[in-house]
Amino acid sequence: MCGILCSWQRNLQPVAALILKKGVENLRHRGPDDEGYVLINSHTSEWVACRGENTDGRLALPDLDQMNSRSYDLALGQTRLSILDLSPAGHQPMSSPDGRLHLVFNGEIYNFQEIRLELQARGFSFSTNSDTEVVLCAYRAWGVECLQRFNGMWAFALWDADKRSLFVARDRFGVKPLVYYADADRFICASEIKAILADPAIPREIDAEALHHYLSLTMIPAPFTIYKNIRKLLPGHFMWVNEKEMRIARYWELPVEENLRESESEAMEHLDTLLQDAVRLRLIADVPVGAFLSGGVDSSLVCALAARQVEANKLRTFSISFRELASHDESVWANRVASHIGSEHMEYELSIEFLEALRGFSELMDEPFATSSVLGVYLLAQQASRYNKVVLTGDGGDEVFAGYWSRQVGIDRTWDKFQRKPFGWLLARSAVNGWSPVRWEDETLLQRLGRRWRWEQFTDQEVRDRWYLRSIMWAASDAEMHRLYTPEWENQVHGKNTEEWFLKQIPPIQSDRLSRWQRFDLSTTLADEMLAKVDKATMAWGLEARTPMLDYRLVKYVINLPSQYKIRGDQGKYILKRVGERYLPQDVLYRRKQGFNVPLAHWFRGALKGFLDDILSEEELQAQGIIQSGIVQHLIADHQAGADYSTLLFNLICFQLWYRSQYR
């Protein structure tokens, strides 16, 4: 696991060594064990490597002065978290013996041993025990098709001297991040935006459309970033970059296999095998592997399977407790599971003070991000990093096994129920009787009738799709966002509509509605919210998080199972829980879904009222010039009076904290 940076001056100007070093330093938290650089002349293929050295436990920065004396226009830089092959042989960037290929790689290829054997049979030899060398050789053997053979998480940049091109790729589900900047003169890609912004010449203009989407979604969806000229590479995509152009292509998407049929018992056996192998692969490391244990179904099952594959009582599990508010505390279930599987369990208690970490975390995130549960993961990762370099998590389980019942199945069932009755749709939340475009403004009868008429123009499927989006876009509606903007900023976002943009991301209609909603979640909010949260929160402390539930073989199989294997009655994750009965107590599996929810609405009326007033003060917002301070003060007053605008207010707080860190 690492932080990577690749910078190519396509105008043939030398790479600035000091800017390069600063960019890599900005990624030090992702890889505190090692640091290295390779500088290349893209025309002559001449290259030089330089690395940091550990002296008395401290990492000494490499001396890049020697590199300024020659015309190196391409640079690869990396900070390394040593997980596989801890020897100096595993150092990165890694170059092929002939010096024609150079690679910076962030992630893990879990099936690297299997691929290595296949490559050895083809005549390749290896000098390390790392998966990085396997990536180099696999590319040489199969080119772009090597991506189809990898089972893991990755973001990498590989220089091919023979093609005089960069090959850049991101894993299937976007577990590992990759952002890039490109103009006529240069191309830069990195693990985090802050590495790109080490170059003061990079424009820092806010992307008005990205900010508009953020205010609705609490995160910024790919390919957008908060900066107009920096973009995210989409999951399952790669790019070729040469002197004149940049080409992006998709290499993988979930196949649709609607005729997949197995009996329930056969499906359970198949799933059990896939789960066990997914966990087995993710336990491969040259350092101890622990696990996050929330007490929910997904993390509990991952921990139970891991405990069976390691030495007795050798699995260390980590959880958080929130004893100040029992309704938000799952620690009793985490302890129950830990006792059942015999893990060495460590618990970290949170209190309201944990929000003090929000200021520093907002800067770490590089762009606004307002999922409050990230702070719990962030502080848990800090504790876990004192004992482990690697943890397993249950992330992805809700998306893969239909754990979001209300928005994955409840939508269709409720709509079917209403439409069978005369005028039943009038009772639906998507109809005129609910979902006011602007919650803090009263509508006239004429406005309500006009809204009803507009909804009547949509087909049944269009209404379902819009209703689905409104169930996840819950921070603010498009109309509310446009009300929030100052007149000057409104001119920049005129015509922008998050609902219309997101409608285009929903997959084509399928006979299995559930699978369609799941595919949408897996291709959007999973990477941009759930996985971004875990990557940032864990890598902030040099901790690698692995996600067995997102083994692509498992996802491909489960997503194509008939919906009755995933949903039974009002229960989601049906088949996962049936398999889980082999490893966990039934009360753990069949208790009501809880999740980690921070009581912001309560806190904003009490202990955090001063924090709220400070961050969203009239002076602060007027200086910013984007959000109208008068409306925000009105929202705060209404919230104190009993309305619940906590999600929107937290959204605005996180944006304001980020804005402070970048522009003041």
C-alpha positions as CSV (number, residue, x, y, z in Angstrom):
1,M,0.0,0.0,0.0
2,C,1.4,3.3,-1.0
3,G,1.0,6.9,-2.1
4,I,1.9,7.4,-5.8
5,L,2.7,10.4,-8.0
6,C,3.5,10.5,-11.7
7,S,4.4,13.8,-13.4
8,W,5.2,14.1,-17.1
9,Q,6.2,17.4,-18.7
10,R,5.0,16.7,-22.2
11,N,6.5,19.9,-23.4
12,L,9.9,18.3,-22.7
13,Q,10.8,20.7,-19.9
14,P,12.6,19.2,-17.0
15,V,10.6,18.0,-14.0
16,A,11.1,20.4,-11.1
17,A,12.8,18.3,-8.4
18,L,11.6,20.4,-5.4
19,I,8.0,20.3,-6.6
20,L,8.2,16.6,-7.1
21,K,9.7,16.1,-3.6
22,K,6.9,18.2,-2.1
23,G,4.2,16.3,-3.9
24,V,5.6,13.0,-2.6
25,E,6.0,14.4,0.9
26,N,2.3,15.2,0.8
27,L,1.6,11.5,0.5
28,R,3.9,10.5,3.4
29,H,1.0,9.4,5.6
30,R,0.0,6.7,3.1
31,G,3.5,5.1,3.1
32,P,5.7,6.0,6.0
33,D,8.2,3.1,5.5
34,D,10.0,4.0,2.3
35,E,10.3,6.6,-0.4
36,G,11.7,6.6,-3.9
37,Y,11.9,8.2,-7.3
38,V,12.6,7.3,-10.9
39,L,13.3,10.2,-13.3
40,I,13.2,9.4,-17.0
41,N,14.0,11.2,-20.3
42,S,10.9,10.1,-22.3
43,H,12.8,10.5,-25.6
44,T,16.1,8.8,-24.9
45,S,14.8,6.4,-22.2
46,E,17.7,7.4,-20.0
47,W,16.7,7.1,-16.4
48,V,18.0,7.4,-12.8
49,A,16.6,6.1,-9.5
50,C,16.9,7.6,-6.1
51,R,15.5,6.4,-2.8
52,G,15.2,7.4,0.8
53,E,17.1,5.5,3.5
54,N,16.0,4.6,7.0
55,T,18.6,5.7,9.5
56,D,17.9,5.1,13.2
57,G,14.3,4.6,12.4
58,R,13.9,7.8,10.5
59,L,13.4,8.2,6.8
60,A,16.0,10.4,5.2
61,L,14.8,12.2,2.1
62,P,16.7,11.3,-1.1
63,D,19.0,14.0,-2.6
64,L,17.4,15.0,-5.9
65,D,19.9,17.6,-6.8
66,Q,21.8,15.3,-9.1
67,M,18.6,15.0,-11.1
68,N,18.4,18.7,-11.9
69,S,21.5,18.5,-14.1
70,R,19.8,16.5,-16.8
71,S,16.7,16.8,-18.9
72,Y,14.4,14.4,-17.2
73,D,10.8,15.3,-18.2
74,L,9.0,12.3,-16.6
75,A,9.1,11.4,-12.9
76,L,7.6,8.6,-10.8
77,G,7.5,9.1,-7.0
78,Q,6.2,6.8,-4.2
79,T,5.9,6.5,-0.5
80,R,5.6,2.9,0.6
81,L,3.7,1.0,3.3
82,S,5.6,-2.3,3.4
83,I,3.1,-5.2,3.4
84,L,4.6,-7.8,1.0
85,D,8.4,-8.5,0.7
86,L,9.6,-6.2,3.5
87,S,13.2,-6.4,2.2
88,P,14.8,-3.6,0.1
89,A,14.0,-5.7,-3.0
90,G,10.3,-4.6,-2.6
91,H,11.2,-0.9,-3.0
92,Q,9.3,1.3,-5.4
93,P,9.2,2.7,-8.0
94,M,10.1,-0.7,-9.5
95,S,11.8,-1.0,-12.9
96,S,12.2,-3.9,-15.2
97,P,15.7,-5.4,-15.5
98,D,16.1,-3.9,-19.0
99,G,14.9,-0.5,-17.9
100,R,12.1,-0.3,-20.4
101,L,9.3,-0.5,-17.8
102,H,8.9,1.6,-14.7
103,L,6.0,1.3,-12.2
104,V,4.5,3.1,-9.2
105,F,1.8,0.9,-7.7
106,N,-0.7,1.4,-4.9
107,G,-2.7,-1.5,-3.7
108,E,-2.5,-5.3,-3.5
109,I,-2.9,-8.1,-6.1
110,Y,-4.2,-10.8,-3.9
111,N,-3.8,-13.6,-6.4
112,F,-0.2,-12.6,-7.3
113,Q,1.2,-16.0,-6.3
114,E,-1.1,-17.8,-8.8
115,I,-0.2,-15.3,-11.6
116,R,3.5,-15.6,-10.7
117,L,3.4,-19.3,-11.2
118,E,1.7,-18.9,-14.6
119,L,4.3,-16.3,-15.6
120,Q,7.2,-18.5,-14.5
121,A,5.8,-21.3,-16.7
122,R,6.1,-18.8,-19.6
123,G,9.7,-18.2,-18.8
124,F,9.6,-15.1,-16.6
125,S,12.0,-15.0,-13.6
126,F,11.5,-13.0,-10.4
127,S,14.0,-11.4,-8.0
128,T,11.4,-10.3,-5.3
129,N,8.5,-11.8,-3.5
130,S,6.3,-8.8,-4.1
131,D,3.1,-8.4,-6.1
132,T,4.5,-5.2,-7.7
133,E,7.0,-7.3,-9.8
134,V,4.1,-9.5,-10.8
135,V,2.3,-6.5,-12.2
136,L,5.3,-5.5,-14.2
137,C,5.7,-9.0,-15.7
138,A,2.0,-9.5,-16.3
139,Y,1.9,-6.2,-18.3
140,R,4.9,-7.4,-20.4
141,A,3.1,-10.8,-21.0
142,W,-0.4,-9.6,-21.7
143,G,-0.5,-5.8,-22.1
144,V,-3.8,-4.2,-21.1
145,E,-5.4,-7.6,-20.7
146,C,-3.3,-8.1,-17.5
147,L,-6.0,-6.2,-15.7
148,Q,-8.5,-8.9,-16.3
149,R,-6.3,-11.4,-14.4
150,F,-5.8,-9.3,-11.3
151,N,-7.9,-9.9,-8.2
152,G,-7.3,-7.0,-5.9
153,M,-7.3,-3.3,-5.4
154,W,-5.0,-1.0,-7.3
155,A,-4.2,2.3,-8.8
156,F,-0.9,2.5,-10.8
157,A,1.0,4.3,-13.4
158,L,3.4,2.4,-15.7
159,W,5.9,4.0,-18.1
160,D,6.4,1.9,-21.3
161,A,9.6,3.2,-23.0
162,D,8.9,1.2,-26.2
163,K,5.5,2.8,-26.7
164,R,6.7,6.1,-25.1
165,S,3.4,6.1,-23.2
166,L,2.0,5.9,-19.7
167,F,-0.5,3.2,-18.8
168,V,-2.6,4.2,-15.9
169,A,-5.3,2.0,-14.3
170,R,-7.7,1.8,-11.4
171,D,-9.3,-1.3,-9.9
172,R,-12.8,-2.6,-10.8
173,F,-14.7,-1.0,-7.9
174,G,-12.5,2.0,-7.1
175,V,-11.2,0.7,-3.7
176,K,-8.0,2.7,-4.4
177,P,-8.2,6.3,-5.6
178,L,-6.6,7.9,-8.6
179,V,-6.8,11.6,-9.6
180,Y,-5.2,13.4,-12.5
181,Y,-4.6,16.7,-14.2
182,A,-3.9,17.2,-17.9
183,D,-3.2,20.1,-20.2
184,A,-1.3,20.5,-23.4
185,D,2.1,20.7,-21.6
186,R,1.8,18.1,-18.8
187,F,0.1,15.2,-17.2
188,I,0.0,14.5,-13.5
189,C,-1.7,11.6,-11.6
190,A,-1.6,10.7,-8.0
191,S,-3.3,9.0,-5.1
192,E,-4.5,12.3,-3.6
193,I,-5.2,15.8,-4.9
194,K,-2.7,17.4,-2.5
195,A,0.2,15.7,-4.3
196,I,-0.9,17.4,-7.6
197,L,-1.4,20.7,-5.9
198,A,2.2,20.7,-4.7
199,D,2.8,22.4,-8.1
200,P,1.8,26.0,-7.6
201,A,1.1,26.4,-11.3
202,I,-1.9,24.0,-11.2
203,P,-5.2,26.0,-11.3
204,R,-7.2,25.8,-8.1
205,E,-10.6,27.1,-9.5
206,I,-13.6,25.5,-7.8
207,D,-15.8,23.4,-10.1
208,A,-19.2,24.9,-9.7
209,E,-21.0,21.8,-10.9
210,A,-19.0,19.5,-8.6
211,L,-19.9,21.7,-5.6
212,H,-23.6,21.6,-6.7
213,H,-23.5,17.8,-6.7
214,Y,-21.7,17.7,-3.3
215,L,-24.4,19.8,-1.6
216,S,-27.0,17.2,-2.6
217,L,-24.9,14.0,-2.2
218,T,-22.6,14.9,0.7
219,M,-19.7,13.8,-1.5
220,I,-18.4,14.6,-5.0
221,P,-19.1,11.9,-7.6
222,A,-16.5,10.8,-10.1
223,P,-15.2,11.9,-12.5
224,F,-15.6,15.3,-10.8
225,T,-13.3,16.7,-8.1
226,I,-13.9,20.0,-6.3
227,Y,-11.3,21.5,-8.7
228,K,-12.3,22.3,-12.2
229,N,-9.1,21.0,-13.8
230,I,-8.6,17.8,-11.7
231,R,-10.5,14.7,-12.3
232,K,-10.9,11.2,-10.9
233,L,-10.3,8.1,-13.0
234,L,-13.5,6.1,-12.9
235,P,-13.4,2.6,-11.4
236,G,-12.8,-0.2,-13.9
237,H,-11.1,2.2,-16.3
238,F,-7.6,2.7,-17.7
239,M,-5.9,5.4,-19.7
240,W,-3.1,5.7,-22.2
241,V,-1.2,8.9,-22.2
242,N,1.4,10.0,-24.8
243,E,2.9,13.3,-25.9
244,K,-0.1,14.4,-27.8
245,E,-3.2,12.8,-26.4
246,M,-4.9,11.0,-23.5
247,R,-7.3,8.1,-24.1
248,I,-9.6,6.7,-21.4
249,A,-11.3,3.3,-21.8
250,R,-13.3,0.9,-19.7
251,Y,-11.9,-2.5,-19.2
252,W,-14.5,-4.1,-16.9
253,E,-18.1,-3.9,-15.9
254,L,-20.4,-6.3,-14.1
255,P,-21.8,-8.8,-16.6
256,V,-25.6,-9.3,-16.8
257,E,-26.4,-13.0,-16.5
258,E,-30.2,-13.1,-15.9
259,N,-30.4,-16.9,-16.5
260,L,-28.2,-17.8,-13.5
261,R,-30.2,-20.5,-11.7
262,E,-29.1,-22.7,-8.8
263,S,-31.1,-24.2,-5.9
264,E,-30.8,-22.4,-2.6
265,S,-28.6,-25.1,-1.1
266,E,-26.3,-25.0,-4.2
267,A,-26.1,-21.2,-4.0
268,M,-25.3,-21.3,-0.3
269,E,-22.4,-23.8,-0.9
270,H,-21.1,-21.7,-3.9
271,L,-21.3,-18.5,-1.8
272,D,-19.6,-20.1,1.2
273,T,-16.7,-21.2,-1.0
274,L,-16.3,-17.7,-2.6
275,L,-16.4,-16.0,0.8
276,Q,-13.8,-18.3,2.4
277,D,-11.5,-17.8,-0.6
278,A,-12.0,-14.0,-0.7
279,V,-10.9,-13.9,3.0
280,R,-8.1,-16.3,2.5
281,L,-6.5,-14.2,-0.2
282,R,-6.8,-11.0,1.8
283,L,-5.0,-12.6,4.8
284,I,-1.8,-13.0,2.6
285,A,0.7,-10.6,4.0
286,D,4.2,-10.4,5.5
287,V,2.8,-8.5,8.5
288,P,-0.1,-9.4,10.9
289,V,-3.6,-8.8,9.6
290,G,-6.4,-7.6,11.9
291,A,-10.0,-6.7,11.3
292,F,-12.6,-3.9,12.0
293,L,-15.5,-5.4,13.8
294,S,-18.7,-3.3,14.1
295,G,-21.0,-6.1,15.2
296,G,-23.0,-5.8,12.0
297,V,-23.5,-8.8,9.7
298,D,-20.8,-8.0,7.1
299,S,-17.8,-7.3,9.4
300,S,-18.9,-10.0,11.8
301,L,-18.9,-12.7,9.1
302,V,-15.6,-11.5,7.7
303,C,-14.0,-11.7,11.2
304,A,-15.5,-15.1,11.8
305,L,-14.1,-16.5,8.5
306,A,-10.7,-14.9,9.2
307,A,-10.5,-16.3,12.7
308,R,-10.9,-19.8,11.3
309,Q,-7.9,-19.3,8.9
310,V,-5.4,-17.8,11.3
311,E,-3.8,-19.4,14.4
312,A,-6.1,-19.8,17.4
313,N,-6.7,-16.5,19.2
314,K,-4.3,-14.7,16.9
315,L,-6.8,-12.4,15.1
316,R,-6.9,-8.9,16.6
317,T,-10.2,-7.1,16.1
318,F,-11.0,-3.4,16.6
319,S,-14.3,-1.6,17.3
320,I,-15.6,1.7,18.6
321,S,-18.2,2.2,21.3
322,F,-20.4,5.2,21.8
323,R,-21.7,4.8,25.3
324,E,-22.9,8.4,25.7
325,L,-25.9,7.4,23.5
326,A,-26.9,3.8,23.8
327,S,-29.1,4.0,20.7
328,H,-26.1,4.6,18.6
329,D,-23.8,2.1,20.3
330,E,-23.1,-1.4,18.7
331,S,-20.2,-2.3,20.9
332,V,-22.2,-5.0,22.8
333,W,-22.6,-6.9,19.6
334,A,-19.0,-6.4,18.6
335,N,-18.0,-7.9,21.9
336,R,-20.4,-10.7,21.5
337,V,-18.9,-11.7,18.1
338,A,-15.3,-11.3,19.4
339,S,-16.1,-13.7,22.3
340,H,-17.7,-16.1,19.9
341,I,-14.8,-16.3,17.4
342,G,-12.1,-16.0,20.0
343,S,-10.4,-12.8,18.7
344,E,-8.2,-10.5,20.7
345,H,-10.6,-7.6,20.8
346,M,-9.8,-3.9,21.3
347,E,-12.4,-1.3,21.8
348,Y,-12.1,2.5,21.4
349,E,-14.7,4.7,23.1
350,L,-15.9,7.8,21.3
351,S,-17.5,10.8,22.8
352,I,-18.7,14.1,21.4
353,E,-15.2,15.4,21.5
354,F,-14.3,13.2,18.5
355,L,-15.8,15.9,16.3
356,E,-12.8,18.0,17.2
357,A,-11.0,15.8,14.6
358,L,-13.2,17.3,11.9
359,R,-11.1,20.3,11.3
360,G,-7.9,18.3,10.6
361,F,-9.8,15.7,8.7
362,S,-11.4,18.2,6.4
363,E,-8.0,19.2,5.2
364,L,-6.9,15.6,4.8
365,M,-9.8,14.9,2.5
366,D,-8.6,17.3,-0.2
367,E,-12.2,18.1,-1.1
368,P,-15.5,18.5,0.8
369,F,-16.9,15.3,2.3
370,A,-19.8,15.2,4.7
371,T,-20.4,11.6,5.8
372,S,-20.2,12.0,9.5
373,S,-19.4,8.3,10.2
374,V,-16.0,8.8,8.6
375,L,-14.7,10.4,11.8
376,G,-15.4,7.2,13.7
377,V,-13.4,5.2,11.1
378,Y,-10.7,7.8,11.2
379,L,-10.2,7.6,14.9
380,L,-10.5,3.8,15.0
381,A,-7.9,3.5,12.3
382,Q,-5.6,5.7,14.4
383,Q,-5.9,3.2,17.3
384,A,-5.6,0.1,15.0
385,S,-2.5,1.4,13.3
386,R,-0.6,1.1,16.6
387,Y,-0.9,-2.7,16.4
388,N,-1.4,-3.6,12.8
389,K,-0.6,-2.4,9.3
390,V,-3.5,-4.3,7.6
391,V,-7.2,-4.7,8.6
392,L,-10.1,-6.5,6.9
393,T,-13.4,-4.7,6.7
394,G,-17.0,-5.6,5.8
395,D,-17.4,-2.7,3.3
396,G,-19.4,-3.5,0.2
397,G,-21.7,-6.0,1.9
398,D,-24.8,-3.8,1.7
399,E,-24.3,-3.0,-2.0
400,V,-23.5,-6.6,-3.0
401,F,-26.2,-8.4,-0.8
402,A,-29.0,-5.8,-0.9
403,G,-28.6,-4.5,2.6
404,Y,-30.3,-1.2,1.8
405,W,-33.8,-2.6,1.8
406,S,-35.7,0.6,1.7
407,R,-34.0,2.0,-1.4
408,Q,-33.2,-1.3,-3.2
409,V,-36.6,-3.1,-2.8
410,G,-38.9,-0.9,-0.7
411,I,-39.0,1.6,-3.5
412,D,-40.5,-0.9,-6.0
413,R,-42.8,-2.6,-3.5
414,T,-44.2,0.6,-2.2
415,W,-44.8,2.0,-5.7
416,D,-46.5,-1.2,-6.8
417,K,-48.7,-1.0,-3.8
418,F,-49.8,2.5,-4.5
419,Q,-50.3,2.2,-8.2
420,R,-52.7,-0.7,-7.8
421,K,-55.2,1.7,-6.1
422,P,-57.2,4.5,-7.8
423,F,-55.2,7.7,-7.2
424,G,-52.9,5.7,-4.9
425,W,-49.9,7.5,-6.3
426,L,-51.1,10.7,-4.5
427,L,-50.1,9.0,-1.3
428,A,-46.6,8.3,-2.4
429,R,-43.7,10.5,-1.2
430,S,-42.7,11.2,-4.8
431,A,-46.1,12.7,-5.5
432,V,-47.4,16.2,-4.9
433,N,-48.4,15.6,-1.3
434,G,-44.8,15.2,-0.2
435,W,-41.3,16.3,-0.9
436,S,-41.6,20.0,-1.2
437,P,-38.9,21.3,-3.5
438,V,-37.7,23.8,-0.8
439,R,-38.4,22.6,2.7
440,W,-38.2,25.9,4.4
441,E,-40.6,27.7,2.0
442,D,-44.4,27.3,1.9
443,E,-45.9,26.5,-1.5
444,T,-49.0,28.0,-2.9
445,L,-51.8,25.8,-4.2
446,L,-50.8,26.8,-7.7
447,Q,-47.2,25.7,-7.2
448,R,-48.4,22.3,-5.7
449,L,-50.7,21.7,-8.7
450,G,-48.0,22.6,-11.1
451,R,-45.6,20.1,-9.5
452,R,-48.3,17.4,-9.6
453,W,-48.8,18.1,-13.3
454,R,-45.1,17.8,-14.0
455,W,-44.9,14.4,-12.2
456,E,-47.9,13.1,-14.3
457,Q,-45.8,13.6,-17.5
458,F,-43.3,11.0,-16.4
459,T,-43.7,7.3,-17.3
460,D,-44.0,4.8,-14.4
461,Q,-40.3,3.8,-14.7
462,E,-39.2,7.4,-14.8
463,V,-41.0,8.1,-11.6
464,R,-39.4,5.0,-10.0
465,D,-36.0,6.2,-11.0
466,R,-36.5,9.7,-9.7
467,W,-38.0,8.4,-6.5
468,Y,-35.0,6.2,-6.1
469,L,-32.5,9.1,-6.5
470,R,-34.5,11.2,-4.0
471,S,-34.1,8.4,-1.5
472,I,-30.3,8.8,-1.6
473,M,-29.9,12.5,-2.5
474,W,-31.1,13.5,0.9
475,A,-29.0,16.5,1.9
476,A,-30.7,19.1,-0.3
477,S,-32.8,19.2,-3.4
478,D,-31.7,21.0,-6.6
479,A,-34.2,23.8,-5.9
480,E,-32.9,24.2,-2.3
481,M,-29.3,24.4,-3.5
482,H,-30.2,27.1,-6.0
483,R,-31.9,29.0,-3.2
484,L,-28.7,28.8,-1.1
485,Y,-26.3,30.4,-3.6
486,T,-25.5,34.0,-3.8
487,P,-26.6,35.7,-7.0
488,E,-23.0,35.8,-8.3
489,W,-22.5,32.1,-7.7
490,E,-26.0,31.2,-9.1
491,N,-24.8,32.6,-12.4
492,Q,-22.1,29.9,-12.5
493,V,-24.3,27.0,-11.7
494,H,-27.4,28.1,-13.7
495,G,-29.0,25.0,-15.3
496,K,-27.0,22.5,-13.2
497,N,-29.2,19.7,-11.9
498,T,-27.9,16.8,-9.8
499,E,-31.0,14.7,-10.3
500,E,-30.9,14.9,-14.1
501,W,-27.1,14.2,-14.1
502,F,-27.5,11.1,-11.8
503,L,-30.5,9.8,-13.9
504,K,-28.0,9.2,-16.7
505,Q,-25.9,7.0,-14.5
506,I,-28.6,4.5,-13.8
507,P,-28.1,1.2,-15.8
508,P,-30.6,0.2,-18.5
509,I,-33.9,-1.4,-17.4
510,Q,-33.6,-5.1,-16.6
511,S,-36.2,-7.7,-15.7
512,D,-34.5,-7.9,-12.2
513,R,-35.1,-4.4,-10.7
514,L,-33.1,-5.2,-7.6
515,S,-30.0,-6.0,-9.6
516,R,-30.4,-2.7,-11.5
517,W,-30.4,-0.7,-8.3
518,Q,-27.5,-2.7,-6.9
519,R,-25.4,-2.0,-10.0
520,F,-26.1,1.7,-9.7
521,D,-24.9,1.7,-6.1
522,L,-21.8,-0.3,-7.0
523,S,-20.8,2.0,-9.8
524,T,-21.5,5.3,-8.0
525,T,-21.9,5.8,-4.2
526,L,-19.8,2.8,-3.3
527,A,-16.5,4.3,-4.6
528,D,-17.3,7.9,-4.1
529,E,-18.6,7.7,-0.6
530,M,-18.1,4.4,1.2
531,L,-14.7,3.4,-0.2
532,A,-13.4,7.0,-0.3
533,K,-14.2,7.3,3.4
534,V,-12.4,4.1,4.3
535,D,-9.3,4.8,2.2
536,K,-8.8,8.3,3.5
537,A,-9.5,7.4,7.1
538,T,-7.2,4.4,7.2
539,M,-4.4,5.7,5.0
540,A,-4.2,8.8,7.1
541,W,-2.5,6.5,9.7
542,G,-0.6,4.2,7.3
543,L,-3.2,1.4,7.7
544,E,-4.2,-0.8,4.8
545,A,-7.9,-1.7,4.6
546,R,-8.9,-4.8,2.6
547,T,-12.5,-5.6,1.5
548,P,-13.3,-9.3,1.0
549,M,-16.9,-8.5,0.2
550,L,-15.7,-6.8,-3.0
551,D,-13.8,-9.8,-4.4
552,Y,-14.9,-9.4,-8.0
553,R,-15.7,-13.1,-8.4
554,L,-18.1,-12.9,-5.4
555,V,-19.8,-9.7,-6.6
556,K,-20.2,-11.1,-10.1
557,Y,-21.9,-14.2,-8.7
558,V,-24.2,-12.6,-6.1
559,I,-25.3,-9.7,-8.2
560,N,-26.7,-12.1,-10.8
561,L,-28.5,-14.4,-8.3
562,P,-32.3,-14.2,-8.4
563,S,-33.6,-11.4,-6.2
564,Q,-35.4,-13.9,-3.8
565,Y,-32.0,-15.1,-2.7
566,K,-31.0,-11.6,-1.6
567,I,-34.4,-10.4,-0.3
568,R,-36.9,-12.6,1.6
569,G,-39.9,-10.8,3.0
570,D,-38.6,-7.6,4.6
571,Q,-35.1,-9.1,5.2
572,G,-32.2,-8.1,3.1
573,K,-29.0,-10.2,2.7
574,Y,-31.0,-13.4,2.9
575,I,-28.5,-15.8,1.5
576,L,-25.6,-14.2,3.3
577,K,-27.3,-14.6,6.6
578,R,-28.1,-18.2,5.8
579,V,-24.4,-18.9,5.2
580,G,-23.6,-16.8,8.2
581,E,-25.6,-19.2,10.4
582,R,-22.7,-21.7,10.0
583,Y,-20.3,-19.2,11.7
584,L,-22.3,-16.8,13.9
585,P,-25.1,-16.7,16.5
586,Q,-28.5,-16.1,15.0
587,D,-29.2,-13.0,17.2
588,V,-26.2,-11.3,15.6
589,L,-27.4,-12.1,12.1
590,Y,-31.0,-11.3,12.5
591,R,-31.1,-8.3,14.7
592,R,-32.3,-5.0,13.3
593,K,-29.8,-3.2,11.1
594,Q,-28.3,-0.3,13.0
595,G,-25.2,1.2,11.4
596,F,-23.1,4.0,12.8
597,N,-25.1,7.2,12.9
598,V,-23.9,10.4,14.6
599,P,-26.7,12.3,16.5
600,L,-26.0,15.6,14.7
601,A,-29.5,16.9,15.0
602,H,-29.4,16.6,18.8
603,W,-25.9,18.0,19.1
604,F,-26.6,21.0,16.9
605,R,-29.3,22.0,19.3
606,G,-27.0,21.6,22.3
607,A,-23.3,20.9,22.7
608,L,-22.3,21.8,19.1
609,K,-24.5,24.9,18.8
610,G,-21.4,27.2,19.3
611,F,-19.4,25.1,16.8
612,L,-22.2,25.5,14.3
613,D,-22.5,29.3,14.8
614,D,-18.7,29.8,14.5
615,I,-18.2,27.8,11.3
616,L,-21.3,29.1,9.6
617,S,-21.1,32.7,10.9
618,E,-22.4,35.6,8.8
619,E,-18.9,36.9,8.5
620,E,-17.4,33.6,7.3
621,L,-20.1,33.1,4.6
622,Q,-20.0,36.6,3.3
623,A,-16.2,36.4,2.9
624,Q,-16.7,33.1,1.0
625,G,-19.3,34.6,-1.4
626,I,-20.9,31.3,-2.4
627,I,-23.6,30.6,0.2
628,Q,-26.1,33.2,1.3
629,S,-25.6,33.8,5.0
630,G,-29.1,35.0,5.6
631,I,-30.7,31.7,4.5
632,V,-28.2,29.7,6.5
633,Q,-29.0,31.7,9.7
634,H,-32.7,31.1,9.0
635,L,-32.0,27.3,8.7
636,I,-30.0,27.3,12.0
637,A,-32.9,29.1,13.7
638,D,-35.5,26.7,12.3
639,H,-33.3,23.7,13.4
640,Q,-33.1,25.1,16.9
641,A,-37.0,25.4,16.9
642,G,-37.4,21.7,16.0
643,A,-37.0,21.3,12.3
644,D,-34.2,18.9,11.2
645,Y,-31.7,20.4,8.8
646,S,-28.7,18.6,10.4
647,T,-27.6,16.9,7.2
648,L,-27.6,20.0,5.2
649,L,-25.9,22.0,8.0
650,F,-23.2,19.4,8.4
651,N,-22.7,19.5,4.6
652,L,-22.2,23.3,4.8
653,I,-19.9,23.0,7.8
654,C,-17.6,20.5,6.0
655,F,-17.5,22.7,2.9
656,Q,-16.7,25.7,5.0
657,L,-13.9,23.9,6.8
658,W,-12.4,22.7,3.6
659,Y,-12.7,26.2,2.1
660,R,-10.9,27.7,5.1
661,S,-8.0,25.2,4.7
662,Q,-7.5,25.9,1.0
663,Y,-8.3,29.6,0.5
664,R,-7.4,31.3,3.8
